[in-house]
């Protein structure tokens, strides 16, 4: 009998290099019986951006005293059944975020294969869109706990998978991540991890794709190596929203005051 593991995450953003805030997984058998659960809030090591908190309700105060990302991921790997198949909705996103975090923590990636229920929903084409919340309403799935938190969504993935599996054979694929944690940063950006962790506001000069150069201030939220090179994302105070920047086009002019919408950084449990 197969052991399936539906999982979900909450994060500091959608961009490459966003950090983990909440990780949950539900192990179940072919009959849908829940065998075990994993559910843990995570201290991301940085102030949580306000727009992320507005979506998932996870604030600095909520993660105060919670374990570090490294500890949570190590605990998750120890909990994860070795002979299991993972399931997530829009799995590439979850795998991208977690791949970056596993690499940052110096941990190996899961060996399990992964099923994407979003692809299953697209193939069946029963709803106007393929968002998990839409599928929950359409199939009248039972929501346990707070919406937009990892455990309720992981269990909703479990329920949806059980509903559609008899009609559509799932296709497990190897765990892959499109984004990587940089092994080495450029000398001029060597302090970037510290700037992110401390919400250090930067004044930069940036040249866009059209060759136009502008000066702006940003609060960096994260960074990752992508197919386009090293990318940095954060809040752009000039534009008033999140933006992504190619590191090769960015020059840090000076550091300014701290600013991430948070007056303090929550403590992390070691």
Secondary structure, 3 states (H helix, E strand, C coil): CCEEEEEEEEECCCCCCCCEEEEEEEEECCCCCEEEEEEEECECCCCCCHHHHHHHCCCHHHHCCCEEHHHHHHHHHHHCCCCEEEEECCHHHHHHHHHHHHHHHCCCCCCCEEEEHHHHHHHHCCCCCCCHHHHHHHCCCCCCCCCCCHHHHHHHHHHHHHHHHCCCCCCCEECCCCCECCCCCCHHHCCHHHHHHCCEEEEEEEECCCCCEEEEEEEEEEEEEECCEEEEEEEECCCCEEEEEEHHHEEEEEEEEECCCCCCCCCCEC
